[in-house]
Amino acid sequence: MLVAVLLRLASVAYGRPAHLLSVAASAAAVLIAGEVLHRLGPGSVGYGDIRLINASSILTVWWGPQWPRWALLTGAAVAVPQAAAAHARHGPAGTIAWAPALAAGTALTVLARLATHGAAP
């Protein structure tokens, strides 16, 4: 709820209240895709991971629909060493906690975006 209020205030502050509609539409697409992914393979992706993906997407979609994808891709890249080690130890049944990598990917994406383009959409 707080994020929604902050996004609304930011859209008004930047003089682009209609931008909030594109943010909502892009975030809704991620929310629906995450729900479908969880329903199709509930054992492959935990619902906590889905909620974290949703939160990450809502935070990064402010800059455009490609930024949630960058956050997920960066999180996946951060998780590769841990996933490779789990696969080497346990074979295909090896699992990892993806939440720390996803959080790191989101943080790195936000920091990179702020450093290169600033906060404006």
Contact map, one row per residue, 1 for C-alpha under 8 A:
1111100000000000000000000000000000000000000000000000000000000000000000000000000000000000000000000000000000000000000000000
1111110000000000000000000000000000000000000000000000000000000000000000000000000000000000000000000000000000000000000000000
1111111000000000000000000000000000000000000000000000000001100000000000000000000000000000000000000000000000000000000000000
1111111100000000000000000000000000000000000000000000000000000000000000000000000000000000000000000000000000000000000000000
1111111110000000000000000000000000000000000000000000000000000000000000000000000000000000000000000000000000000000000000000
0111111111000000000000000000000000000000000000000000000000000000000000000000000000000000000000000000000000000000000000000
0011111111100000000100000000000000000000000000000000000000000100000000000000000000000000000000000000000000000000000000000
0001111111110000100100000000000000000000000000000000000000000000000000000000000000000000000000000000000000000000000000000
0000111111111000000000000000000000000000000000000000000000000000000000000000000000000000000000000000000000000000000000000
0000011111111100000000000000000000000000000000000000000000000000000000000000000000000000000000000000000000000000000000000
0000001111111111111100000000000000000000000000000000000000000000000000000000000000000000000000000000000000000000000000000
0000000111111111100000000000000000000000000000000000000000000000000000000000000000000000000000000000000000000000000000000
0000000011111111000000000000000000000000000000000000000000000000000000000000000000000000000000000000000000000000000000000
0000000001111111100000000000000000000000000000000000000000000000000000000000000000000000000000000000000000000000000000010
0000000000111111100000000000000000000000000000000000000000000000000000000000000000000000000000000000000000000000000000000
0000000000111111111100000000000000000000000000000000000000000000000000000000000000000000000000000000000000000000000000000
0000000100110111111110000000000000000000000000000000000000000000000000000000000000000000000000000000000000000000000000000
0000000000100001111111000000000000000000000000000000000000000000000000000000000000000000000000000000000000000000000000000
0000000000100001111111100000000000000000000000000000000000000000000000000000000000000000000000000000000000000000000000000
0000001100100001111111110000000000000000000000000000000000000000000000000000000000000000000000000000000000000000000000000
0000000000000000111111111000000000000000000000000000000000000000000000000000000000000000000000000000000000000000000000000
0000000000000000011111111100000000000000000000000000000000000000000000000000000000000000000000000000000000000000000000000
0000000000000000001111111110000000000000000000000000000001001101100000000000000000000000000000000000000000000000000000000
0000000000000000000111111111000000000000000000000000000000000000000000000000000000000000000000000000000000000000000000000
0000000000000000000011111111100000000000000000000000000000000000000000000000000000000000000000000000000000000000000000000
0000000000000000000001111111110000000000000000000000000000001000100000000000000000000000000000000000000000000000000000000
0000000000000000000000111111111000000000000000000000010011001000000000000000000000000000000000000000000000000000000000000
0000000000000000000000011111111100000000000000000000000000000000000000000000000000000000000000000000000000000000000000000
0000000000000000000000001111111110000000000000000000000000000000000000000000000000000000000000000000000000000000000000000
0000000000000000000000000111111111000000000000000000010010000000000000000000000000000000000000000000000000000000000000000
0000000000000000000000000011111111100000000000000000010000000000000000000000000000000000000000000000000000000000000000000
0000000000000000000000000001111111110000000000000000000000000000000000000000000000000000000000000000000000000000000000000
0000000000000000000000000000111111111000000000000000000000000000000000000000000000000000000000000000000000000000000000000
0000000000000000000000000000011111111100000000000100110000000000000000000000000000000000000000000000000000000000000000000
0000000000000000000000000000001111111110000000000100000000000000000000000000000000000000000000000000000000000000000000000
0000000000000000000000000000000111111111000000000000000000000000000000000000000000000000000000000000000000000000000000000
0000000000000000000000000000000011111111110010000000000000000000000000000000000000000000000000000000000000000000000000000
0000000000000000000000000000000001111111111111100100000000000000000000000000000000000000000000000000000000000000000000000
0000000000000000000000000000000000111111110000000000000000000000000000000000000000000000000000000000000000000000000000000
0000000000000000000000000000000000011111110000000000000000000000000000000000000000000000000000000000000000000000000000000
0000000000000000000000000000000000001111111110000000000000000000000000000000000000000000000000000000000000000000000000000
0000000000000000000000000000000000001111111111100000000000000000000000000000000000000000000000000000000000000000000000000
0000000000000000000000000000000000000100111111000000000000000000000000000000000000000000000000000000000000000000000000000
0000000000000000000000000000000000000100111111000000000000000000000000000000000000000000000000000000000000000000000000000
0000000000000000000000000000000000001100111111101100000000000000000000000000000000000000000000000000000000000000000000000
0000000000000000000000000000000000000100011111111100000000000000000000000000000000000000000000000000000000000000000000000
0000000000000000000000000000000000000100010011111110000000000000000000000000000000000000000000000000000000000000000000000
0000000000000000000000000000000000000000000001111111000000000000000000000000000000000000000000000000000000000000000000000
0000000000000000000000000000000000000000000011111111100000000000000000000000000000000000000000000110000000000000000000000
0000000000000000000000000000000001100100000011111111110000000000000000000000000000000000000000000000000000000000000000000
0000000000000000000000000000000000000000000000111111111000000000000000000000000000000000000000000000000000000000000000000
0000000000000000000000000000000000000000000000011111111100000000000000000000000000000000000000000010011000000000000000000
0000000000000000000000000000000001000000000000001111111110000000000000010000000000000000000000000000010000000000000000000
0000000000000000000000000010011001000000000000000111111111000000000000000000000000000000000000000000000000000000000000000
0000000000000000000000000000000000000000000000000011111111100000000000000000000000000000000000000000000000000000000000000
0000000000000000000000000000000000000000000000000001111111110000000100100000000000000000000000000000001001000000000000000
0000000000000000000000000010010000000000000000000000111111111000001100100000000000000000000000000000000000000000000000000
0010000000000000000000100010000000000000000000000000011111111100000100000000000000000000000000000000000000000000000000000
0010000000000000000000000000000000000000000000000000001111111100000000000000000000000000000000000000000000000000000000000
0000000000000000000000000000000000000000000000000000000111111111001100100000000000000000000000000000000001000100000000000
0000000000000000000000100110000000000000000000000000000011111111111100000000000000000000000000000000000000000000000000000
0000001000000000000000100000000000000000000000000000000001111111100000000000000000000000000000000000000000000000000000001
0000000000000000000000000000000000000000000000000000000000011111101000000000000000000000000000000000000000000000000000111
0000000000000000000000100000000000000000000000000000000000011111111000000000000000000000000000000000000000000000000000001
0000000000000000000000100100000000000000000000000000000000001111111110000000000000000000000000000000000000000000000000000
0000000000000000000000000000000000000000000000000000000000001001111111000000000000000000000000000000000000000000000000000
0000000000000000000000000000000000000000000000000000000010011011111111100000000000000000000000000000000000001000000000000
0000000000000000000000000000000000000000000000000000000111011000111111110000000000000000000000000000000000000000000000000
0000000000000000000000000000000000000000000000000000000000000000111111111000000000000000000000000000000000000000000000000
0000000000000000000000000000000000000000000000000000000000000000011111111100000000000000000000000000000000001000000000000
0000000000000000000000000000000000000000000000000000000110010000001111111110000000000000000000000000010011111100000000000
0000000000000000000000000000000000000000000000000000100000000000000111111111000000000000000000000000010011000000000000000
0000000000000000000000000000000000000000000000000000000000000000000011111111100000000000000000000000000010000000000000000
0000000000000000000000000000000000000000000000000000000000000000000001111111110000000000000000000000010011011000000000000
0000000000000000000000000000000000000000000000000000000000000000000000111111111000000000000000000000111111000000000000000
0000000000000000000000000000000000000000000000000000000000000000000000011111111100000000000000000000110010000000000000000
0000000000000000000000000000000000000000000000000000000000000000000000001111111100000000000000000000000010000000000000000
0000000000000000000000000000000000000000000000000000000000000000000000000111111110000000000000000000110110000000000000000
0000000000000000000000000000000000000000000000000000000000000000000000000011111111100000000000000100110000000000000000000
0000000000000000000000000000000000000000000000000000000000000000000000000001111111110000000000000000000000000000000000000
0000000000000000000000000000000000000000000000000000000000000000000000000000011111111000000000000000000000000000000000000
0000000000000000000000000000000000000000000000000000000000000000000000000000001111111100000000010000000000000000000000000
0000000000000000000000000000000000000000000000000000000000000000000000000000001111111110000001110000000000000000000000000
0000000000000000000000000000000000000000000000000000000000000000000000000000000111111111000000000000000000000000000000000
0000000000000000000000000000000000000000000000000000000000000000000000000000000011111111100000000000000000000000000000000
0000000000000000000000000000000000000000000000000000000000000000000000000000000001111111111001110000000000000000000000000
0000000000000000000000000000000000000000000000000000000000000000000000000000000000111111111111100000000000000000000000000
0000000000000000000000000000000000000000000000000000000000000000000000000000000000011111111000000000000000000000000000000
0000000000000000000000000000000000000000000000000000000000000000000000000000000000001111111001000000000000000000000000000
0000000000000000000000000000000000000000000000000000000000000000000000000000000000000111111111000000000000000000000000000
0000000000000000000000000000000000000000000000000000000000000000000000000000000000000111111111000000000000000000000000000
0000000000000000000000000000000000000000000000000000000000000000000000000000000000000010011111000000000000000000000000000
0000000000000000000000000000000000000000000000000000000000000000000000000000000000000010011111100000000000000000000000000
0000000000000000000000000000000000000000000000000000000000000000000000000000000000100110111111110000000000000000000000000
0000000000000000000000000000000000000000000000000000000000000000000000000000000000100110000011111000000000000000000000000
0000000000000000000000000000000000000000000000000000000000000000000000000000000001100100000001111100000000000000000000000
0000000000000000000000000000000000000000000000000000000000000000000000000000000000000000000000111111000000000000000000000
0000000000000000000000000000000000000000000000001000000000000000000000000000001000000000000000011111110000000000000000000
0000000000000000000000000000000000000000000000001001000000000000000000000000000000000000000000001111111000000000000000000
0000000000000000000000000000000000000000000000000000000000000000000000000000000000000000000000001111111100000000000000000
0000000000000000000000000000000000000000000000000000000000000000000000000011011000000000000000000111111110000000000000000
0000000000000000000000000000000000000000000000000001100000000000000000110111011000000000000000000111111111000000000000000
0000000000000000000000000000000000000000000000000001000100000000000000000010000000000000000000000011111111100000000000000
0000000000000000000000000000000000000000000000000000000000000000000000000010010000000000000000000001111111110000000000000
0000000000000000000000000000000000000000000000000000000000000000000000111111110000000000000000000000111111111000000000000
0000000000000000000000000000000000000000000000000000000100010000000000110110000000000000000000000000011111111100000000000
0000000000000000000000000000000000000000000000000000000000000000000000100000000000000000000000000000001111111110000000000
0000000000000000000000000000000000000000000000000000000000000000000000100100000000000000000000000000000111111111000000000
0000000000000000000000000000000000000000000000000000000000000000001001100100000000000000000000000000000011111111100000000
0000000000000000000000000000000000000000000000000000000000010000000000100000000000000000000000000000000001111111110000000
0000000000000000000000000000000000000000000000000000000000000000000000000000000000000000000000000000000000111111111000000
0000000000000000000000000000000000000000000000000000000000000000000000000000000000000000000000000000000000011111111100000
0000000000000000000000000000000000000000000000000000000000000000000000000000000000000000000000000000000000001111111111100
0000000000000000000000000000000000000000000000000000000000000000000000000000000000000000000000000000000000000111111111100
0000000000000000000000000000000000000000000000000000000000000000000000000000000000000000000000000000000000000011111111000
0000000000000000000000000000000000000000000000000000000000000000000000000000000000000000000000000000000000000001111111000
0000000000000000000000000000000000000000000000000000000000000000000000000000000000000000000000000000000000000000111111110
0000000000000000000000000000000000000000000000000000000000000000000000000000000000000000000000000000000000000000111111110
0000000000000000000000000000000000000000000000000000000000000010000000000000000000000000000000000000000000000000110011111
0000000000000100000000000000000000000000000000000000000000000010000000000000000000000000000000000000000000000000000011111
0000000000000000000000000000000000000000000000000000000000000111000000000000000000000000000000000000000000000000000000111
